[in-house]
Amino acid sequence: MHIILISGKSNTGKGTVAKIIEQILKSQNKHVIRCSLSTYIRNVAKEDYFWDGVDTLESRKFMAESYRIGTEFYPYHMARRVWERDIKPFANKDTIAIVESFREKVNYDYFCNLLDEELIDDITTIRVVRPYFNAIKDRDMENHVSESDVDNFEFDYVVENNGTIEELYEKLDGLVEKLITKPKFFIDLDSTITNSVLAYIKAYNKIYQYYPDFKPADPNKLQRYDLKDICPLVCNPLDIFDHDLFFRHLEFINNNTYEVLKKLNRKYQLIIITIGTPINLSKKSMFLSERLPFIKDYVLMFNGDCRMDKSIISMEGKGNVFLDDVESNLRSSNCENKVLFGKRFDWNIGWDGDWVLDWSEVEERYL
């Protein structure tokens, strides 16, 4: 489920923008819900204070103060109402919910909590502006939290409503295309997302600890891709990669790997591509579903001898990215942006293209 939060000062055209986006999405057969964070405050004004529904400076002040007081008592009172009453009962996994009147950051925080709880998949924020137009004309209201709280917020998109309705429709048509067509981010699993070398070493040290010639494997001495220089007792390295002990010790390669992937998932369609034996791939599938449930797309490759070549997968497309720790996988790919991940070893020392050391560098470059 995708939440679109639409923000803007009074009379900038938030409702018009929301309505046009709804029309465009429905024309593409998308399941759309359109609602507003101001609905329930407006209902209170009508039902309890006999407001006639005409927007005036006085009515805006009343509703802004009512909202502010409610937020002091319970910060998420409006966002929670909209979620529980207007979105959740009518939504499915493919729903796009357009939420108007995003005026306070606490509303964004509430939906971010839903994202962390995996109740929604994505949030997009849109700011609507009308240059040289000020409908408020009241200093107190201009400085009110409902008008100023998100002035310095970093919106995903800013829409200038400064022309005809036809020009606005054209702008929003292009914006919707970006929303529903994300660039693809292809990512290797072993030694890119997961610390497969450390898991391999821990499994090796456990399995072979009582062998006569056993010496504990030291990851700092690793030079060979097949790990035989530090794990010499293994006849076939693929046997370790298939072993339950390997998966028992398999963890993310950096402390922030999971968090960065979740952020990337908002901007890109994440696709994991990994090579292995049928046994290894079946266990990887379970690992991915349990540890990275928000990633829905992965390609599990069995190519006979587990050679490092992913060229069978077309990664062509504007803005697509391919992240892998193996040089040969990158060179054989048709992806536009190919990036080497991790420390330099003999098997990737020849790569002269883009390179990131860890997931902090991935975050810095792509988010």
Buried (B, 14 or more C-beta within 10 A) or exposed (E): BBBBBBBBBBBBBBBBBBBBBBBBBEEEEBBBBBBBBBBBBBEBBEEEEEBEEEEEBEBBBBBBBBBBEBBEEEBBBBBBBBBEEBBBEEBEEEBBBBBBBBBBBBBBEBBBBBBEEEBBBBBBBBBBBBEEEEBBEBEEBEEBBBBBBBEEBEBBBEBBBBEEEEEBBEBBBEBBEEBEEBBBBBBBBBBBBBBBBBBBBBBBBEBBEEEEEBEEBEEEEBEEBEBEEBBEBBEEBBBBBBBEBBBEBBBBBBEBBBEBBBBBBBBBBBBBBBBBBEBBBEBBBEBBEEBBEBBBEBBBBEEEEBEBBBEEBEBEBEEBBBBBBBBBBBEBBEBBBBBBBBEEBEBBEEBEEBEBEBBBBBBEEBE
